[in-house]
């Protein structure tokens, strides 16, 4: 008999989480809500749970290995291609399932018993997902190993629909009302440095194209002078090279931004910078300063700082970004802050920034 618990009527969600963990530890299946559809999960260390999940699957497609986020995903698939890493960082947690080649012997997946590996991934592919729902996330935190999910179907948008088809086959259904998006996750197949949609879902191809873009970020101190000028100049130089409008850069696979290590939120650009760039037809009047956040650091593919001090400050907190964070000047020269130095200082600053940006642009390959 399947137990069903309405999450909104429970006295303490932690009790529901502990009950789910107990059922999973006993080799039983639990149905969880997600932002897309309800999913049925089993414990990856339980052979009986994997047998049950595989019996519920109507295909030989891989089941979905459920991870808490990007870092754990890399533990289970360290050979993940760069494009897969990029999408995982930008889509997780969220409604995107990545399908990739099965990992080798250096991954945590290889430590799962072989019979269970075969149930999860009967062929050469493996599917990974990091759901964006607090209940399943907290359940994973208390579980000794990742959960494995039955591939979701868009028709399972409510607990009622799960109960109608799986009553007696799952031990527990956690009811959190209708799913938010009303569709299934998008399954994206990754091969080498390319991707394609295997099964369409809530995340569209247009959105995935933007998420797979190369992100260039320029960093100074306050994000009101040097880095906004670098951003505006880079947009113009790059769009000229691609032969497109600046507004079309994202559709061509490029996103350009700027931030500051000590920036306030929403400050306007310096008037001098606005005037100098306007003379070249570049409009940065709408720029609003923003601080350099962990999210921006994680998502940037290329991050250029104005001074060596900026770079060292970032790497002191994030030494893992050694290859990503570079000084704008390849000769190792700092680009000094022109604030307070008079209009000519701004002109000289702009010329120096532009010189280095042209070198970067020249190295970008255009299909």
C-alpha positions in Angstrom: 0.0 0.0 0.0 1.4 3.4 -1.0 1.6 6.1 1.6 0.8 9.6 0.5 1.8 12.7 2.4 0.7 16.2 1.6 3.7 18.4 2.2 1.7 21.6 2.7 -0.3 19.9 5.5 2.7 18.3 7.3 3.7 19.8 10.7 7.4 19.6 9.9 8.9 18.9 6.4 11.9 17.4 8.1 9.8 14.5 9.3 8.8 13.8 5.6 12.4 13.9 4.6 13.5 11.4 7.3 10.6 9.1 6.3 11.7 9.3 2.6 15.3 8.5 3.6 14.1 5.5 5.6 12.1 4.1 2.8 15.0 4.6 0.4 17.4 2.9 2.8 15.1 -0.1 2.9 15.3 -0.5 -0.9 11.9 1.0 -1.6 10.9 3.6 -4.1 9.7 7.1 -3.3 7.9 9.6 -5.6 9.2 13.2 -5.3 7.9 16.5 -6.6 10.2 18.6 -8.8 9.9 21.9 -10.6 9.0 19.9 -13.8 7.3 16.5 -13.2 7.0 14.1 -10.3 9.8 11.6 -10.3 10.2 8.1 -8.8 13.5 7.5 -7.0 15.5 4.7 -5.5 18.8 4.4 -3.6 21.7 3.8 -5.9 23.3 1.3 -3.4 20.2 -0.8 -3.4 20.1 -3.6 -6.0 16.4 -4.3 -5.3 15.5 -0.6 -5.8 17.4 -0.5 -9.1 15.6 -3.7 -10.2 12.3 -2.1 -9.4 13.1 1.1 -11.2 14.3 -0.8 -14.3 11.1 -2.9 -14.3 9.1 0.3 -14.3 11.1 1.7 -17.3 9.6 1.0 -20.7 12.9 1.4 -22.5 16.5 0.5 -22.3 17.4 4.1 -21.9 19.7 4.9 -19.0 18.1 5.9 -15.7 19.0 9.3 -14.3 21.7 9.6 -11.7 20.6 12.4 -9.3 23.4 14.6 -8.0 23.3 17.6 -5.7 25.1 19.9 -8.1 28.0 20.5 -10.5 30.8 19.5 -8.1 29.2 16.1 -7.3 28.4 15.6 -11.0 32.2 15.9 -11.7 32.9 13.3 -9.1 30.8 10.8 -11.0 31.8 12.0 -14.4 35.3 13.6 -14.2 35.8 13.3 -18.0 32.8 15.6 -18.6 33.6 17.6 -21.8 33.9 21.4 -21.5 30.5 22.0 -23.0 28.9 19.6 -20.6 30.6 21.4 -17.6 29.4 24.7 -18.9 25.8 23.6 -19.2 25.9 21.8 -15.8 27.3 24.9 -14.1 24.6 27.2 -15.7 21.6 24.8 -15.6 22.0 23.0 -12.3 20.1 22.8 -10.1 17.4 23.0 -12.7 15.3 21.1 -15.3 18.1 19.9 -17.6 19.3 16.3 -17.8 22.7 15.7 -19.4 23.3 12.5 -21.3 27.0 11.7 -21.7 29.4 8.8 -22.3 29.8 6.5 -19.4 32.8 7.3 -17.2 36.0 5.3 -16.8 37.5 3.7 -13.8 38.5 7.0 -12.2 35.0 8.1 -11.3 32.8 7.4 -8.3 30.4 5.7 -10.6 32.9 2.9 -11.0 32.6 2.2 -7.3 29.0 1.4 -7.6 28.5 -2.4 -7.8 28.6 -3.6 -11.4 25.1 -5.1 -11.4 23.7 -1.8 -10.3 25.8 0.1 -12.8 24.2 -2.1 -15.5 20.7 -1.3 -14.2 21.4 2.4 -14.2 23.3 2.5 -17.5 22.7 -0.6 -19.6 24.5 0.9 -22.7 27.3 3.3 -23.2 25.5 6.5 -21.9 24.8 7.9 -18.5 22.3 10.6 -17.5 22.9 13.1 -14.8 20.5 15.6 -13.2 20.5 18.1 -10.2 16.8 18.7 -9.4 15.7 22.2 -8.1 13.4 21.1 -5.3 14.2 21.4 -1.6 12.6 18.1 -0.5 14.5 15.9 -2.9 17.7 17.9 -2.3 17.5 17.6 1.5 16.8 13.9 1.0 19.9 13.5 -1.0 21.9 15.3 1.7 20.9 12.6 4.2 21.4 9.7 1.8 24.7 7.8 1.7 24.8 7.7 -2.1 23.1 9.4 -5.0 19.5 8.7 -5.8 18.5 7.2 -9.2 15.4 8.5 -11.0 13.1 6.9 -13.4 13.0 9.1 -16.5 10.2 11.6 -16.0 7.2 11.9 -18.2 5.3 15.2 -18.7 1.9 13.6 -17.8 3.0 13.2 -14.1 2.4 16.8 -13.1 0.5 15.9 -9.9 0.6 13.4 -7.1 -2.8 12.1 -8.3 -1.3 11.1 -11.6 1.5 9.2 -9.9 -0.9 7.5 -7.6 -3.1 6.5 -10.5 -0.3 4.6 -12.2 2.0 3.5 -9.4 -0.2 2.8 -6.4 1.3 -0.2 -4.6 4.6 0.1 -6.6 6.1 2.9 -4.6 6.3 3.1 -0.9 5.7 6.8 -0.5 4.4 9.7 -2.6 5.3 13.2 -1.4 2.5 15.6 -2.6 3.5 19.2 -3.2 0.8 20.2 -5.5 1.0 20.7 -9.3 4.5 21.0 -10.8 5.6 24.6 -11.4 6.6 24.3 -15.1 4.0 21.9 -16.3 6.5 20.0 -18.5 9.4 17.5 -18.3 13.1 18.3 -18.0 15.0 18.8 -21.3 17.4 16.0 -22.0 20.6 17.2 -23.7 23.0 14.8 -25.3 26.7 15.8 -25.0 29.4 14.6 -27.4 32.9 16.1 -27.4 32.3 19.8 -27.8 28.8 19.7 -29.1 25.3 19.2 -27.8 21.8 18.5 -29.1 18.4 18.1 -27.6 17.6 14.4 -27.1 14.1 15.0 -25.7 12.5 18.4 -25.6 11.3 19.9 -22.4 10.9 23.1 -20.4 14.3 24.5 -21.4 14.2 25.5 -25.1 16.9 25.3 -27.7 17.2 29.1 -27.8 17.8 29.1 -24.0 20.4 26.4 -24.3 22.2 28.2 -27.0 22.5 31.2 -24.7 23.5 29.0 -21.8 26.3 27.4 -23.9 27.7 30.8 -24.9 31.2 31.9 -24.3 31.0 34.4 -21.4 33.6 37.3 -21.3 33.7 39.3 -18.1 35.8 42.4 -17.5 36.6 43.4 -13.9 37.9 46.6 -12.2 37.2 48.1 -8.8 33.9 50.0 -8.9 32.5 48.9 -12.3 31.8 52.5 -13.3 34.8 53.4 -15.5 37.4 50.9 -16.8 35.4 47.7 -17.0 32.3 49.3 -18.5 34.5 50.9 -21.2 36.1 47.4 -21.8 32.6 45.8 -22.0 31.3 48.4 -24.5 34.4 48.3 -26.6 34.5 44.5 -26.7 30.9 44.3 -27.7 31.6 46.7 -30.6 34.8 45.0 -31.8 33.3 41.5 -31.5 30.0 42.4 -33.3 32.1 44.0 -36.1 34.2 40.8 -36.4 31.1 38.6 -36.5 29.2 41.0 -38.9 26.2 41.2 -36.6 24.4 43.7 -34.3 25.6 43.9 -30.7 22.1 42.7 -29.6 22.6 39.5 -31.6 25.9 38.5 -29.9 24.1 36.1 -27.5 22.5 34.4 -30.5 25.9 34.0 -32.0 27.3 32.4 -28.9 28.8 35.2 -27.0 27.8 37.0 -23.8 29.8 40.1 -22.6 29.6 41.6 -19.1 31.6 43.5 -16.5 31.7 43.8 -12.7 33.7 45.3 -9.9 35.5 43.9 -6.8 34.1 46.7 -4.7 31.2 47.8 -6.8 27.9 49.1 -5.5 24.8 47.8 -7.2 23.2 50.0 -9.8 25.7 52.9 -10.1 25.9 54.7 -13.5 29.0 54.8 -15.7 31.5 57.7 -15.4 30.4 60.6 -17.6 33.8 60.8 -19.2 33.7 57.1 -20.2 30.2 57.7 -21.7 31.4 60.7 -23.7 34.5 59.0 -25.0 32.7 55.9 -26.2 29.8 57.9 -27.6 32.3 59.5 -30.1 32.7 56.0 -31.6 29.0 55.2 -31.6 29.1 53.1 -28.5 26.4 53.8 -26.0 27.0 52.6 -22.4 24.6 55.1 -20.7 22.3 52.2 -19.6 25.2 50.4 -17.8 24.6 49.8 -14.1 27.4 48.6 -11.8 27.4 45.2 -10.2 29.7 43.4 -7.7 31.7 40.4 -8.9 29.7 37.5 -7.3 30.4 33.8 -7.0 27.8 33.1 -9.6 29.6 35.4 -12.1 32.9 33.8 -11.3 31.5 30.3 -11.8 29.9 31.1 -15.1 32.6 33.2 -16.8 34.7 31.4 -19.4 37.1 34.3 -19.8 37.6 36.9 -17.0 40.0 39.8 -17.5 41.1 42.2 -14.7 42.5 45.7 -15.1 45.3 45.2 -12.5 47.4 42.5 -11.1 46.0 43.3 -7.7 42.5 42.6 -9.0 43.6 39.2 -10.3 45.4 38.2 -7.1 42.4 39.2 -5.0 40.2 36.9 -7.0 42.6 34.0 -7.0 43.2 34.4 -3.2 39.5 33.4 -2.8 39.2 31.1 -5.9 42.6 29.5 -6.8 40.7 27.1 -8.9 40.2 29.9 -11.5 43.9 30.3 -12.3 43.3 29.5 -16.0 40.1 31.6 -16.3 41.3 34.9 -14.6 43.8 36.8 -16.7 45.3 40.3 -16.6 44.0 42.3 -19.6 47.5 43.4 -20.5 49.5 40.4 -21.7 52.7 42.3 -20.8 51.6 42.4 -17.2 51.0 46.1 -17.0 48.2 47.5 -14.8 45.6 49.7 -16.4 45.3 52.5 -13.8 42.1 54.0 -12.6 41.6 57.4 -14.4 39.2 58.8 -11.9 40.4 62.2 -10.7 43.1 62.4 -13.4 41.4 64.6 -15.9 39.7 63.9 -19.2 42.9 63.0 -21.0 43.5 60.2 -18.5 40.2 58.7 -19.6 41.2 59.0 -23.2 44.6 57.3 -22.5 42.9 54.6 -20.5 40.4 53.9 -23.3 43.2 53.6 -25.9 45.1 51.1 -23.7 42.1 49.0 -23.1 41.1 49.0 -26.7 44.6 47.9 -27.8 44.5 44.8 -25.6 40.9 44.0 -26.6 41.9 43.9 -30.2 44.5 41.3 -29.4 41.8 39.2 -27.7 39.4 39.6 -30.6 42.1 38.5 -33.1 42.4 35.2 -31.3 38.7 34.4 -31.4 37.9 31.9 -34.2 34.7 32.6 -36.2 33.0 29.7 -37.9 
